Amino acid sequence: MSTDTHEVDVVIVGGGMVGASMACALATMNIRAVLLEANDINTELPAEGFEMRVSAITRASQKLFEMIDVWPAIVKQRISPFRDMHVWDASGDGVIHFDSADIGEACLGHIIENKVIVSALYERLRAFENIEVITNNSVMSINIGAENASLALKDGKLIKTRLIIAADGGNSVLRQQAGISVRGWDYDHAALVTYVKTEHGHQDTAWQRFLPTGPLAFLPLPQQYSSIVWSTQPEEAKRLCALDETAFKTELESAFESKLGKIESIGPRAMFPLRFFVANDFIQSRFALIGDAAHTVHPLAGQGVNLGLADVATLAEVLHDALQNNKDIGHVSVLRRYERWRKADSLPLLVSMDSFKRFFGSDIPAVRWLRNFGLNLTNHTTPLKNKIVRVAMGLEGSMPKLSRGLPLD
C-alpha cells in the first residue's frame, strides 16, 4: 500500500457535475488541484434511448458552462431547449404558462442528460495539467490544522492542501467528518424517473401537473421524447415501477390527462427518495461545502443542480479575488464571504421551494382554492409572471460573474 504524500492547493472531493465544474472553474487560475471521486467515472451514454437522470439547466448555469468552456461539448452531444413552461393543478382550474418570448429570451433553459454534462466536463479537464483527477479512491479521514488540511485516502496516500471542497452529495461523508450538522427532513416522497415518446411530441415545452399525490413533469428530450419525473409516495412509486408497460402507459396518460396524446414507448423506470435539508454552516477553516453537500431541495422547480452550480461560480470568484490579493484561500476570513453570499442567495430560494411543495401538496379545500386562484391571477399579471421566470432562470439577484457570463479577471 502506498504511503506517499501529495501536496496541492485545493482538493475537491466528489467528481459529479458540481465537483467537476468546480475543478474546471479553478483550472484557469494559478492553482494546483486534485479532483477526487470514490467511483469510476462513466460518461458513456446509453446505446439506445436516454439516460434517466436529467437536469433542467438555467440560463445562469449555461453561462457558467460557457465561461469554463464546456458548453460547446455539451451542445455537440445533445440538448433540448424549452421555450415554454405550462403548469396546471389537478384539483381545479388553476393554470400558468411561461413563454421565453415574453422576456425577450430565446429559451427558458435546457433539459440535458446528466452524463452529457459530466462527459463534457471531463473532456475539458483533460486539457489542464494543473488539475489531477483521481478515481476509485475515497477519503478515510480528514485533519484540519491552522496552516493546512490533510486527507488520508483509502489507498494509503496522504494529500496535504490549503483547502478542501466537499462536493460529495447529500450524504456527504466529509460534511459528517467535519462535524457540520444539517436541518431538514425527508418528504416521504420518491421520484419515479423514466422517458417516453408521445403521439404529439413535447412542443419544446416543459409540462408540469400538480396531482394530489405530488407533481408530474414531462420535460423535453431530443427526437420528441420526454423525460418523466413523477413525485409521489414511496409505496405508490414502487407500485408504478412494478407495473407492466401497458398498465404503466395507461396510468401515466390518465395522470397527465393525455396532454401530449398517446404514449407510444417507454424507457426503463427507476426511483429515488426526496428530501430537504440545508447545512447549518457552509464553511469551516480550510473547508467548504458546495452542491448537495450544502443543500438538497425537492426537484419540482428543477433548481437542485443549478444551486450547486451557483455555489461553484461564487466560490470560484471568492478564491480568485483572494489569490489576486495574496490572501490565504483556505482562511476562514476568505471563505466567510462565500458562505454569506450563498446563504443570502440560496436560503430564500430553498425555503420558497419547500413552501411551494407543501402548498401544492395540501388537500385542504381553502388551500386548493387559494392556489388555483393564485395560479390564474399570476398568469394574468404579466410583470409578476416575468419577474418569477427571470428569478428561476438565474437572471436576477446578486449573481457571481461566471453566472452572468463575465470573466473573473
Phi, psi and omega in degrees: 000137181289145176231022183286157180249134182242138181235125181221177179276319185222139169241124176256121181255116183117111187256028175282199184302316184286314180297316180292326176295321177298318179297318178296322181292327180278341190299327182275356175271168178278065186228137170261123186226154172243133172253115187249125180233130184291334183248178173285153177262112180256111182251010181281127176282155179304142178298327176229147177075211188223161172289145183285330182268122180232165176230143174268101186273122181284171178295326179296318178292324175300317180296322175299313180298325176294319184288332177263010170063042173245348183300317179303320180291328175293311181299323182297331179278273175194135177220162179226100176291145171239131185260342180226158172222129184237122183234134177214158187255128181290343185269000181189206184256013182292133180209147174218140183230128178251136181231125182300331180297332182294337179246014175071027180248152180290328179203167178274336181167192180225140170265124186224135175296139183303321182293331176298316180293313181298319179300316180294322180296315182287330173298319179292319183297332180296344181276352187250131178274341183271001177244118177258128178258122177243123179244168179055039178212143185228166182272125176272323179199158175234153177224124183248119179247185183289322186260334180201176175234161178221152179234125174267122184263164183301326182276006178096350180289147175243128178246125174260143186205162174275337185208133171254128175247117181268115177234037189262030167087179185299329178263036187314116175292321180295321178300319179293318179295329178281352178076023179270124181272164178232159172235136182164197186197158170281144181275354190053038177227154174229152177257121172272129180236143175195191172218151184221160168248131184247159184303318186254006180070179186265349176061032180053036184233139170269121184251139177214125177245129177271108177269161177302333182267353181142167183283147176237122183242138169247114185245135188292136172238170177299162175059030176066020170276163176229139172276136182252130170232109186243108181266127182201181179296147183306318181294324178291321177297319177298316180298316180295322179295328185275348182295151172289168188300317181297314181294321179294318177305314182299313182292322180291317177300317180295316181296331183261004181058029180048039185301329181247026180081196182289149174274120187268328178206157184225139176273184176296157182244149175211168179216153177214148184289156180242139178210167177232131170200160172220137179291142180291331175230139175266346184216158162223179173302125177064026184208133179218144177258139172222159176067212183296342175294334180262328185197141177228137185224159178299141184282006188299332179252005176065029186263350188307297183291331179293325174297319178296321179290329173292324173303314180302309183298321181290312181295322177300318180293319179297316181291321177300313181296322179295317178297319180298333182254018177055039177263158178284114186293344179261359183288143184299330180293330175284312184291335180299327178298318177299313182298313180299316182297311184288323178294320180297324182273321189270325185299316177300322179291318178299314180294319181293323178293320177294317178296320179300315180299315182291321180298316182278351177265356183280140176252014176292127185308316182295323179290319178301316179297317184296318183288325176292320176297317181295319178300312182292320179297314180297322181298333181258005177249087191303313181301318180294316181298317180293325177296316180300314184289327178292323176295314180298329180278354181078026181259003179232158176097183184274066183287144177292166186303312184299327179285345176259004180077027181247143178289157180287330181282000000 
